[in-house]
């Protein structure tokens, strides 16, 4: 495996491009998470529980 990495023969552009895509993707995700409002985060975290509670209330009526 390490012999393949040391003798790239012109294929290093693919490695560098994939590294940049990976790096940029996680930077964008990090920025989105930092800029996300606390209220939206709380709402999204309570969504699964809100659906079950509303179903239980409609079934018992």
PyMOL Python script that loads the backbone (N, CA, C, O; Angstrom):
from pymol import cmd

cmd.read_pdbstr("""\
ATOM      1  N   UNK A   1       0.823  -1.188   0.000  1.00  0.00           N
ATOM      2  CA  UNK A   1       0.000   0.000   0.000  1.00  0.00           C
ATOM      3  C   UNK A   1       0.869   1.254   0.000  1.00  0.00           C
ATOM      4  O   UNK A   1       0.573   2.207  -0.721  1.00  0.00           O
ATOM      5  N   UNK A   2       1.916   1.268   0.784  1.00  0.00           N
ATOM      6  CA  UNK A   2       2.762   2.451   0.853  1.00  0.00           C
ATOM      7  C   UNK A   2       3.581   2.628  -0.422  1.00  0.00           C
ATOM      8  O   UNK A   2       3.961   3.749  -0.760  1.00  0.00           O
ATOM      9  N   UNK A   3       3.857   1.539  -1.129  1.00  0.00           N
ATOM     10  CA  UNK A   3       4.570   1.661  -2.396  1.00  0.00           C
ATOM     11  C   UNK A   3       3.702   2.383  -3.424  1.00  0.00           C
ATOM     12  O   UNK A   3       4.219   3.127  -4.257  1.00  0.00           O
ATOM     13  N   UNK A   4       2.398   2.171  -3.371  1.00  0.00           N
ATOM     14  CA  UNK A   4       1.490   2.848  -4.283  1.00  0.00           C
ATOM     15  C   UNK A   4       1.443   4.348  -3.995  1.00  0.00           C
ATOM     16  O   UNK A   4       1.327   5.154  -4.918  1.00  0.00           O
ATOM     17  N   UNK A   5       1.530   4.717  -2.742  1.00  0.00           N
ATOM     18  CA  UNK A   5       1.479   6.132  -2.377  1.00  0.00           C
ATOM     19  C   UNK A   5       2.760   6.848  -2.785  1.00  0.00           C
ATOM     20  O   UNK A   5       2.709   7.996  -3.227  1.00  0.00           O
ATOM     21  N   UNK A   6       3.893   6.199  -2.645  1.00  0.00           N
ATOM     22  CA  UNK A   6       5.154   6.851  -2.974  1.00  0.00           C
ATOM     23  C   UNK A   6       5.395   6.928  -4.475  1.00  0.00           C
ATOM     24  O   UNK A   6       6.114   7.820  -4.926  1.00  0.00           O
ATOM     25  N   UNK A   7       4.822   6.030  -5.260  1.00  0.00           N
ATOM     26  CA  UNK A   7       4.995   6.094  -6.721  1.00  0.00           C
ATOM     27  C   UNK A   7       3.654   6.407  -7.377  1.00  0.00           C
ATOM     28  O   UNK A   7       2.975   5.507  -7.871  1.00  0.00           O
ATOM     29  N   UNK A   8       3.280   7.672  -7.380  1.00  0.00           N
ATOM     30  CA  UNK A   8       1.971   8.077  -7.872  1.00  0.00           C
ATOM     31  C   UNK A   8       1.908   8.184  -9.392  1.00  0.00           C
ATOM     32  O   UNK A   8       0.845   7.965  -9.973  1.00  0.00           O
ATOM     33  N   UNK A   9       3.013   8.512 -10.048  1.00  0.00           N
ATOM     34  CA  UNK A   9       3.084   8.592 -11.503  1.00  0.00           C
ATOM     35  C   UNK A   9       2.031   9.513 -12.101  1.00  0.00           C
ATOM     36  O   UNK A   9       1.350   9.138 -13.056  1.00  0.00           O
ATOM     37  N   UNK A  10       1.892  10.709 -11.552  1.00  0.00           N
ATOM     38  CA  UNK A  10       0.967  11.683 -12.115  1.00  0.00           C
ATOM     39  C   UNK A  10      -0.443  11.609 -11.584  1.00  0.00           C
ATOM     40  O   UNK A  10      -1.278  12.408 -12.009  1.00  0.00           O
ATOM     41  N   UNK A  11      -0.756  10.718 -10.699  1.00  0.00           N
ATOM     42  CA  UNK A  11      -2.107  10.594 -10.156  1.00  0.00           C
ATOM     43  C   UNK A  11      -2.303  11.380  -8.873  1.00  0.00           C
ATOM     44  O   UNK A  11      -3.336  11.242  -8.217  1.00  0.00           O
ATOM     45  N   UNK A  12      -1.334  12.200  -8.507  1.00  0.00           N
ATOM     46  CA  UNK A  12      -1.475  12.933  -7.258  1.00  0.00           C
ATOM     47  C   UNK A  12      -2.545  14.014  -7.335  1.00  0.00           C
ATOM     48  O   UNK A  12      -3.014  14.490  -6.302  1.00  0.00           O
ATOM     49  N   UNK A  13      -2.932  14.402  -8.530  1.00  0.00           N
ATOM     50  CA  UNK A  13      -3.997  15.403  -8.674  1.00  0.00           C
ATOM     51  C   UNK A  13      -5.308  14.877  -8.097  1.00  0.00           C
ATOM     52  O   UNK A  13      -6.057  15.635  -7.480  1.00  0.00           O
ATOM     53  N   UNK A  14      -5.590  13.603  -8.286  1.00  0.00           N
ATOM     54  CA  UNK A  14      -6.809  13.019  -7.725  1.00  0.00           C
ATOM     55  C   UNK A  14      -6.756  13.006  -6.199  1.00  0.00           C
ATOM     56  O   UNK A  14      -7.762  13.273  -5.541  1.00  0.00           O
ATOM     57  N   UNK A  15      -5.614  12.704  -5.646  1.00  0.00           N
ATOM     58  CA  UNK A  15      -5.482  12.694  -4.189  1.00  0.00           C
ATOM     59  C   UNK A  15      -5.639  14.087  -3.610  1.00  0.00           C
ATOM     60  O   UNK A  15      -6.321  14.268  -2.601  1.00  0.00           O
ATOM     61  N   UNK A  16      -5.021  15.064  -4.233  1.00  0.00           N
ATOM     62  CA  UNK A  16      -5.111  16.440  -3.745  1.00  0.00           C
ATOM     63  C   UNK A  16      -6.532  16.966  -3.908  1.00  0.00           C
ATOM     64  O   UNK A  16      -7.040  17.644  -3.016  1.00  0.00           O
ATOM     65  N   UNK A  17      -7.178  16.668  -5.024  1.00  0.00           N
ATOM     66  CA  UNK A  17      -8.553  17.122  -5.249  1.00  0.00           C
ATOM     67  C   UNK A  17      -9.505  16.498  -4.238  1.00  0.00           C
ATOM     68  O   UNK A  17     -10.375  17.189  -3.708  1.00  0.00           O
ATOM     69  N   UNK A  18      -9.359  15.228  -3.966  1.00  0.00           N
ATOM     70  CA  UNK A  18     -10.245  14.581  -2.998  1.00  0.00           C
ATOM     71  C   UNK A  18     -10.000  15.106  -1.588  1.00  0.00           C
ATOM     72  O   UNK A  18     -10.938  15.234  -0.800  1.00  0.00           O
ATOM     73  N   UNK A  19      -8.752  15.409  -1.269  1.00  0.00           N
ATOM     74  CA  UNK A  19      -8.445  15.995   0.038  1.00  0.00           C
ATOM     75  C   UNK A  19      -9.087  17.369   0.180  1.00  0.00           C
ATOM     76  O   UNK A  19      -9.647  17.686   1.229  1.00  0.00           O
ATOM     77  N   UNK A  20      -9.010  18.184  -0.862  1.00  0.00           N
ATOM     78  CA  UNK A  20      -9.628  19.512  -0.809  1.00  0.00           C
ATOM     79  C   UNK A  20     -11.146  19.420  -0.723  1.00  0.00           C
ATOM     80  O   UNK A  20     -11.761  20.187   0.018  1.00  0.00           O
ATOM     81  N   UNK A  21     -11.758  18.512  -1.450  1.00  0.00           N
ATOM     82  CA  UNK A  21     -13.212  18.342  -1.377  1.00  0.00           C
ATOM     83  C   UNK A  21     -13.614  17.932   0.032  1.00  0.00           C
ATOM     84  O   UNK A  21     -14.571  18.473   0.585  1.00  0.00           O
ATOM     85  N   UNK A  22     -12.894  16.985   0.616  1.00  0.00           N
ATOM     86  CA  UNK A  22     -13.162  16.537   1.984  1.00  0.00           C
ATOM     87  C   UNK A  22     -13.009  17.691   2.957  1.00  0.00           C
ATOM     88  O   UNK A  22     -13.870  17.892   3.813  1.00  0.00           O
ATOM     89  N   UNK A  23     -11.932  18.450   2.843  1.00  0.00           N
ATOM     90  CA  UNK A  23     -11.621  19.550   3.740  1.00  0.00           C
ATOM     91  C   UNK A  23     -12.670  20.660   3.628  1.00  0.00           C
ATOM     92  O   UNK A  23     -13.157  21.152   4.645  1.00  0.00           O
ATOM     93  N   UNK A  24     -13.017  21.053   2.416  1.00  0.00           N
ATOM     94  CA  UNK A  24     -13.998  22.123   2.202  1.00  0.00           C
ATOM     95  C   UNK A  24     -15.377  21.709   2.683  1.00  0.00           C
ATOM     96  O   UNK A  24     -16.096  22.524   3.260  1.00  0.00           O
ATOM     97  N   UNK A  25     -15.763  20.456   2.457  1.00  0.00           N
ATOM     98  CA  UNK A  25     -17.068  19.971   2.912  1.00  0.00           C
ATOM     99  C   UNK A  25     -17.205  20.108   4.418  1.00  0.00           C
ATOM    100  O   UNK A  25     -18.218  20.617   4.897  1.00  0.00           O
ATOM    101  N   UNK A  26     -16.205  19.664   5.177  1.00  0.00           N
ATOM    102  CA  UNK A  26     -16.312  19.718   6.626  1.00  0.00           C
ATOM    103  C   UNK A  26     -16.174  21.140   7.167  1.00  0.00           C
ATOM    104  O   UNK A  26     -16.705  21.437   8.237  1.00  0.00           O
ATOM    105  N   UNK A  27     -15.488  22.006   6.470  1.00  0.00           N
ATOM    106  CA  UNK A  27     -15.462  23.408   6.877  1.00  0.00           C
ATOM    107  C   UNK A  27     -16.845  24.035   6.691  1.00  0.00           C
ATOM    108  O   UNK A  27     -17.316  24.768   7.561  1.00  0.00           O
ATOM    109  N   UNK A  28     -17.494  23.750   5.565  1.00  0.00           N
ATOM    110  CA  UNK A  28     -18.836  24.282   5.317  1.00  0.00           C
ATOM    111  C   UNK A  28     -19.829  23.752   6.343  1.00  0.00           C
ATOM    112  O   UNK A  28     -20.648  24.510   6.862  1.00  0.00           O
ATOM    113  N   UNK A  29     -19.762  22.463   6.636  1.00  0.00           N
ATOM    114  CA  UNK A  29     -20.658  21.886   7.641  1.00  0.00           C
ATOM    115  C   UNK A  29     -20.404  22.525   9.002  1.00  0.00           C
ATOM    116  O   UNK A  29     -21.353  22.817   9.731  1.00  0.00           O
ATOM    117  N   UNK A  30     -19.146  22.747   9.355  1.00  0.00           N
ATOM    118  CA  UNK A  30     -18.816  23.394  10.625  1.00  0.00           C
ATOM    119  C   UNK A  30     -19.359  24.810  10.697  1.00  0.00           C
ATOM    120  O   UNK A  30     -19.883  25.219  11.733  1.00  0.00           O
ATOM    121  N   UNK A  31     -19.240  25.561   9.613  1.00  0.00           N
ATOM    122  CA  UNK A  31     -19.770  26.932   9.587  1.00  0.00           C
ATOM    123  C   UNK A  31     -21.284  26.932   9.733  1.00  0.00           C
ATOM    124  O   UNK A  31     -21.845  27.755  10.456  1.00  0.00           O
ATOM    125  N   UNK A  32     -21.940  26.009   9.049  1.00  0.00           N
ATOM    126  CA  UNK A  32     -23.399  25.916   9.155  1.00  0.00           C
ATOM    127  C   UNK A  32     -23.806  25.587  10.586  1.00  0.00           C
ATOM    128  O   UNK A  32     -24.759  26.169  11.104  1.00  0.00           O
ATOM    129  N   UNK A  33     -23.107  24.671  11.226  1.00  0.00           N
ATOM    130  CA  UNK A  33     -23.449  24.308  12.597  1.00  0.00           C
ATOM    131  C   UNK A  33     -23.188  25.445  13.575  1.00  0.00           C
ATOM    132  O   UNK A  33     -23.958  25.637  14.517  1.00  0.00           O
ATOM    133  N   UNK A  34     -22.123  26.193  13.369  1.00  0.00           N
ATOM    134  CA  UNK A  34     -21.826  27.310  14.263  1.00  0.00           C
ATOM    135  C   UNK A  34     -22.856  28.425  14.106  1.00  0.00           C
ATOM    136  O   UNK A  34     -23.246  29.052  15.091  1.00  0.00           O
ATOM    137  N   UNK A  35     -23.301  28.676  12.866  1.00  0.00           N
ATOM    138  CA  UNK A  35     -24.243  29.758  12.611  1.00  0.00           C
ATOM    139  C   UNK A  35     -25.692  29.371  12.893  1.00  0.00           C
ATOM    140  O   UNK A  35     -26.570  30.234  12.886  1.00  0.00           O
ATOM    141  N   UNK A  36     -25.958  28.080  13.143  1.00  0.00           N
ATOM    142  CA  UNK A  36     -27.323  27.629  13.371  1.00  0.00           C
ATOM    143  C   UNK A  36     -27.861  28.208  14.677  1.00  0.00           C
ATOM    144  O   UNK A  36     -27.153  28.267  15.682  1.00  0.00           O
ATOM    145  N   UNK A  37     -29.103  28.627  14.646  1.00  0.00           N
ATOM    146  CA  UNK A  37     -29.726  29.220  15.825  1.00  0.00           C
ATOM    147  C   UNK A  37     -30.031  28.139  16.855  1.00  0.00           C
ATOM    148  O   UNK A  37     -30.374  27.008  16.511  1.00  0.00           O
ATOM    149  N   UNK A  38     -29.901  28.508  18.115  1.00  0.00           N
ATOM    150  CA  UNK A  38     -30.156  27.574  19.212  1.00  0.00           C
ATOM    151  C   UNK A  38     -31.612  27.107  19.195  1.00  0.00           C
ATOM    152  O   UNK A  38     -31.892  25.947  19.498  1.00  0.00           O
ATOM    153  N   UNK A  39     -32.529  27.989  18.848  1.00  0.00           N
ATOM    154  CA  UNK A  39     -33.941  27.637  18.806  1.00  0.00           C
ATOM    155  C   UNK A  39     -34.203  26.552  17.758  1.00  0.00           C
ATOM    156  O   UNK A  39     -34.984  25.632  18.001  1.00  0.00           O
ATOM    157  N   UNK A  40     -33.565  26.656  16.615  1.00  0.00           N
ATOM    158  CA  UNK A  40     -33.731  25.651  15.557  1.00  0.00           C
ATOM    159  C   UNK A  40     -33.154  24.306  15.996  1.00  0.00           C
ATOM    160  O   UNK A  40     -33.740  23.258  15.726  1.00  0.00           O
ATOM    161  N   UNK A  41     -32.010  24.336  16.670  1.00  0.00           N
ATOM    162  CA  UNK A  41     -31.392  23.104  17.170  1.00  0.00           C
ATOM    163  C   UNK A  41     -32.293  22.414  18.186  1.00  0.00           C
ATOM    164  O   UNK A  41     -32.448  21.193  18.157  1.00  0.00           O
ATOM    165  N   UNK A  42     -32.887  23.193  19.081  1.00  0.00           N
ATOM    166  CA  UNK A  42     -33.797  22.626  20.085  1.00  0.00           C
ATOM    167  C   UNK A  42     -35.036  22.041  19.428  1.00  0.00           C
ATOM    168  O   UNK A  42     -35.494  20.961  19.802  1.00  0.00           O
ATOM    169  N   UNK A  43     -35.578  22.757  18.448  1.00  0.00           N
ATOM    170  CA  UNK A  43     -36.761  22.272  17.727  1.00  0.00           C
ATOM    171  C   UNK A  43     -36.468  20.954  17.016  1.00  0.00           C
ATOM    172  O   UNK A  43     -37.252  20.009  17.103  1.00  0.00           O
ATOM    173  N   UNK A  44     -35.328  20.892  16.308  1.00  0.00           N
ATOM    174  CA  UNK A  44     -34.972  19.678  15.576  1.00  0.00           C
ATOM    175  C   UNK A  44     -34.689  18.511  16.516  1.00  0.00           C
ATOM    176  O   UNK A  44     -34.996  17.368  16.180  1.00  0.00           O
ATOM    177  N   UNK A  45     -34.113  18.772  17.680  1.00  0.00           N
ATOM    178  CA  UNK A  45     -33.811  17.682  18.609  1.00  0.00           C
ATOM    179  C   UNK A  45     -35.072  17.127  19.257  1.00  0.00           C
ATOM    180  O   UNK A  45     -35.084  15.972  19.681  1.00  0.00           O
ATOM    181  N   UNK A  46     -36.134  17.925  19.344  1.00  0.00           N
ATOM    182  CA  UNK A  46     -37.380  17.468  19.958  1.00  0.00           C
ATOM    183  C   UNK A  46     -38.373  16.899  18.952  1.00  0.00           C
ATOM    184  O   UNK A  46     -39.443  16.442  19.353  1.00  0.00           O
ATOM    185  N   UNK A  47     -38.055  16.911  17.665  1.00  0.00           N
ATOM    186  CA  UNK A  47     -38.986  16.417  16.658  1.00  0.00           C
ATOM    187  C   UNK A  47     -39.410  14.959  16.862  1.00  0.00           C
ATOM    188  O   UNK A  47     -40.606  14.672  16.813  1.00  0.00           O
ATOM    189  N   UNK A  48     -38.482  14.034  17.087  1.00  0.00           N
ATOM    190  CA  UNK A  48     -38.930  12.646  17.254  1.00  0.00           C
ATOM    191  C   UNK A  48     -39.867  12.465  18.446  1.00  0.00           C
ATOM    192  O   UNK A  48     -40.800  11.663  18.394  1.00  0.00           O
ATOM    193  N   UNK A  49     -39.618  13.206  19.508  1.00  0.00           N
ATOM    194  CA  UNK A  49     -40.455  13.081  20.692  1.00  0.00           C
ATOM    195  C   UNK A  49     -41.803  13.733  20.488  1.00  0.00           C
ATOM    196  O   UNK A  49     -42.804  13.241  21.008  1.00  0.00           O
ATOM    197  N   UNK A  50     -41.860  14.819  19.751  1.00  0.00           N
ATOM    198  CA  UNK A  50     -43.107  15.516  19.484  1.00  0.00           C
ATOM    199  C   UNK A  50     -44.062  14.668  18.673  1.00  0.00           C
ATOM    200  O   UNK A  50     -45.268  14.715  18.917  1.00  0.00           O
ATOM    201  N   UNK A  51     -43.571  13.887  17.710  1.00  0.00           N
ATOM    202  CA  UNK A  51     -44.437  13.045  16.896  1.00  0.00           C
ATOM    203  C   UNK A  51     -45.065  11.932  17.716  1.00  0.00           C
ATOM    204  O   UNK A  51     -46.251  11.640  17.560  1.00  0.00           O
ATOM    205  N   UNK A  52     -44.290  11.311  18.582  1.00  0.00           N
ATOM    206  CA  UNK A  52     -44.826  10.228  19.403  1.00  0.00           C
ATOM    207  C   UNK A  52     -45.867  10.748  20.386  1.00  0.00           C
ATOM    208  O   UNK A  52     -46.891  10.103  20.609  1.00  0.00           O
ATOM    209  N   UNK A  53     -45.608  11.898  20.966  1.00  0.00           N
ATOM    210  CA  UNK A  53     -46.555  12.459  21.924  1.00  0.00           C
ATOM    211  C   UNK A  53     -47.867  12.825  21.246  1.00  0.00           C
ATOM    212  O   UNK A  53     -48.936  12.593  21.811  1.00  0.00           O
ATOM    213  N   UNK A  54     -47.806  13.387  20.059  1.00  0.00           N
ATOM    214  CA  UNK A  54     -49.042  13.765  19.366  1.00  0.00           C
ATOM    215  C   UNK A  54     -49.816  12.521  18.937  1.00  0.00           C
ATOM    216  O   UNK A  54     -51.047  12.541  18.958  1.00  0.00           O
ATOM    217  N   UNK A  55     -49.144  11.447  18.552  1.00  0.00           N
ATOM    218  CA  UNK A  55     -49.823  10.206  18.174  1.00  0.00           C
ATOM    219  C   UNK A  55     -50.486   9.575  19.396  1.00  0.00           C
ATOM    220  O   UNK A  55     -51.596   9.053  19.290  1.00  0.00           O
ATOM    221  N   UNK A  56     -49.829   9.615  20.544  1.00  0.00           N
ATOM    222  CA  UNK A  56     -50.395   9.032  21.762  1.00  0.00           C
ATOM    223  C   UNK A  56     -51.630   9.795  22.198  1.00  0.00           C
ATOM    224  O   UNK A  56     -52.595   9.193  22.668  1.00  0.00           O
ATOM    225  N   UNK A  57     -51.614  11.121  22.049  1.00  0.00           N
ATOM    226  CA  UNK A  57     -52.772  11.916  22.439  1.00  0.00           C
ATOM    227  C   UNK A  57     -53.944  11.688  21.503  1.00  0.00           C
ATOM    228  O   UNK A  57     -55.090  11.700  21.953  1.00  0.00           O
ATOM    229  N   UNK A  58     -53.702  11.485  20.237  1.00  0.00           N
ATOM    230  CA  UNK A  58     -54.792  11.248  19.309  1.00  0.00           C
ATOM    231  C   UNK A  58     -55.348   9.842  19.451  1.00  0.00           C
ATOM    232  O   UNK A  58     -56.533   9.635  19.188  1.00  0.00           O
ATOM    233  N   UNK A  59     -54.546   8.873  19.854  1.00  0.00           N
ATOM    234  CA  UNK A  59     -55.022   7.510  20.027  1.00  0.00           C
ATOM    235  C   UNK A  59     -55.827   7.330  21.298  1.00  0.00           C
ATOM    236  O   UNK A  59     -56.704   6.468  21.345  1.00  0.00           O
ATOM    237  N   UNK A  60     -55.559   8.113  22.328  1.00  0.00           N
ATOM    238  CA  UNK A  60     -56.279   7.942  23.601  1.00  0.00           C
ATOM    239  C   UNK A  60     -57.600   8.682  23.610  1.00  0.00           C
ATOM    240  O   UNK A  60     -58.440   8.412  24.469  1.00  0.00           O
ATOM    241  N   UNK A  61     -57.816   9.609  22.681  1.00  0.00           N
ATOM    242  CA  UNK A  61     -59.060  10.378  22.677  1.00  0.00           C
ATOM    243  C   UNK A  61     -60.196   9.594  22.110  1.00  0.00           C
ATOM    244  O   UNK A  61     -61.317  10.097  22.035  1.00  0.00           O
TER     245      UNK A  61
END
""", "prot")
cmd.dss("prot")
cmd.show_as("cartoon", "prot")
cmd.util.cbc("prot")
cmd.orient("prot")
